[in-house]
Amino acid sequence: MAHSITLYGKPGCHLCADAREIIARVAGELGVPWEEHDITASAEDLEKYGEMIPVTLIDGVQHDFWRVDEARLRAALA
């Protein structure tokens, strides 16, 4: 089954930078596409995710928030 990862964050967020690094590494190693959304570009995203960033979705379903656990991410994509 082909998976995809979505990261919701915002500029200047140090936890988002950490999440981006982990997601980029894991996605690159596993060949999984991923995209990032800036919650400040959408009032709806800002309201939905503002207190939880970074938020990680796998296949459109929320997987993690605040921190990305690399082992948990790998397991979910296996």
Secondary structure, DSSP 4 states (H G I P E B T S, - for coil): ----EEEEE-TT-HHHHHHHHHHHHHHHHHT--EEEEEGGG-HHHHHHHTTT-SEEEETTEEEEESS--HHHHHHHH-
